[in-house]
Amino acid sequence: MPDWSKNNRACTTLWTTLSSMQQLSTNFRESGELTMSDLTFFNTLGSSELRKQQAKIVADQIDNAFRIGRGAKYEQGVDRTKAMDEMVKILTDETKTVKDLAVNVDESYNFWGEVK
């Protein structure tokens, strides 16, 4: 997934999820380039352990929203632990973008109606 696109379910589902969680307040087009440090959960003054705990909470909320709210299934070879661990790696890296997170979730989740 090279582009942040309204034609990609991972991008749109991630954006609507982050928006409903009030992690971002930008429109879709602008959101792909936001860094993790731009999201509301990211505390630049907090310790790395605190950020990791907060990232785990956000990853858990995203995972639940995808699976329970949106009917996503894990991709083959991916389970909850792997999906969560990969999200936390990105969520704790202040230089990673929402687009980077979308690439990750696209690799971890098969969204409803998504054709591979």
PLY file of the C-alpha trace (Angstrom):
ply
format ascii 1.0
element vertex 116
property float x
property float y
property float z
element edge 115
property int vertex1
property int vertex2
end_header
0.00 0.00 0.00
2.12 2.88 -1.24
-0.46 5.66 -0.92
-2.73 7.12 1.72
-5.94 6.67 -0.22
-9.70 6.82 0.26
-9.76 3.74 -1.96
-7.95 1.63 0.64
-10.04 0.15 3.45
-7.12 0.09 5.88
-6.62 3.84 5.44
-10.28 4.80 5.73
-11.01 2.44 8.61
-7.95 3.60 10.54
-8.82 7.25 9.96
-12.44 6.88 11.07
-11.33 4.86 14.10
-8.68 7.38 15.18
-11.13 10.20 14.56
-13.86 8.60 16.66
-11.28 7.95 19.40
-10.44 11.68 19.22
-6.80 10.88 18.51
-6.82 13.26 15.56
-9.02 16.06 14.32
-7.73 16.55 10.78
-9.53 15.68 7.57
-8.68 12.44 5.79
-6.30 13.98 3.24
-4.16 15.68 5.90
-4.14 12.81 8.38
-1.80 10.41 6.55
1.21 12.63 7.19
0.53 13.18 10.89
3.21 11.66 13.09
2.48 9.56 16.14
3.56 12.52 18.29
0.66 14.48 16.72
-1.90 12.03 18.13
-3.53 13.05 21.39
-2.38 10.01 23.39
1.32 10.70 22.71
2.88 12.43 25.70
6.25 13.85 24.67
7.06 14.60 28.31
6.23 11.10 29.52
8.72 8.29 29.93
9.09 5.64 27.25
7.37 3.16 29.59
4.37 5.47 30.00
4.15 5.95 26.21
4.31 2.18 25.74
1.45 1.66 28.21
-0.61 4.34 26.50
0.19 2.86 23.07
-1.00 -0.55 24.27
-4.31 0.98 25.32
-4.72 2.71 21.95
-3.74 -0.47 20.05
-6.28 -2.45 22.08
-9.01 0.07 21.24
-8.09 0.02 17.55
-8.02 -3.79 17.47
-11.43 -4.01 19.13
-12.90 -1.37 16.82
-11.59 -3.21 13.76
-12.68 -6.70 14.82
-15.85 -6.06 16.79
-17.09 -2.84 15.24
-15.96 -3.31 11.65
-15.88 -7.10 11.24
-12.20 -7.31 10.35
-10.38 -10.61 10.62
-6.68 -11.19 11.15
-4.66 -11.93 8.05
-3.23 -15.41 7.71
-0.34 -15.87 10.15
-1.41 -12.92 12.30
-3.01 -13.16 15.73
-3.99 -10.57 18.31
-0.57 -10.58 19.96
1.29 -10.01 16.71
-1.14 -7.33 15.51
-0.94 -5.49 18.83
2.86 -5.73 19.09
3.31 -4.32 15.59
0.92 -1.44 16.27
2.67 -0.60 19.56
6.05 -0.43 17.78
4.67 2.21 15.44
2.57 4.06 18.03
5.62 4.55 20.28
7.84 5.89 17.49
7.21 9.62 17.29
8.60 9.80 13.74
6.19 7.23 12.27
3.13 8.53 10.45
-0.52 7.58 10.41
0.19 6.31 6.88
2.87 3.98 8.36
0.29 2.71 10.83
-2.16 2.15 7.96
0.43 0.05 6.11
0.84 -2.03 9.26
-2.87 -2.55 9.84
-3.34 -3.42 6.16
-0.80 -6.22 6.64
-2.45 -7.42 9.87
-6.20 -7.18 9.16
-8.53 -8.27 6.38
-11.32 -5.71 6.39
-14.90 -6.41 5.43
-15.31 -6.29 1.67
-11.57 -6.06 1.07
-10.36 -7.90 -2.01
-6.80 -9.20 -1.99
0 1
1 2
2 3
3 4
4 5
5 6
6 7
7 8
8 9
9 10
10 11
11 12
12 13
13 14
14 15
15 16
16 17
17 18
18 19
19 20
20 21
21 22
22 23
23 24
24 25
25 26
26 27
27 28
28 29
29 30
30 31
31 32
32 33
33 34
34 35
35 36
36 37
37 38
38 39
39 40
40 41
41 42
42 43
43 44
44 45
45 46
46 47
47 48
48 49
49 50
50 51
51 52
52 53
53 54
54 55
55 56
56 57
57 58
58 59
59 60
60 61
61 62
62 63
63 64
64 65
65 66
66 67
67 68
68 69
69 70
70 71
71 72
72 73
73 74
74 75
75 76
76 77
77 78
78 79
79 80
80 81
81 82
82 83
83 84
84 85
85 86
86 87
87 88
88 89
89 90
90 91
91 92
92 93
93 94
94 95
95 96
96 97
97 98
98 99
99 100
100 101
101 102
102 103
103 104
104 105
105 106
106 107
107 108
108 109
109 110
110 111
111 112
112 113
113 114
114 115
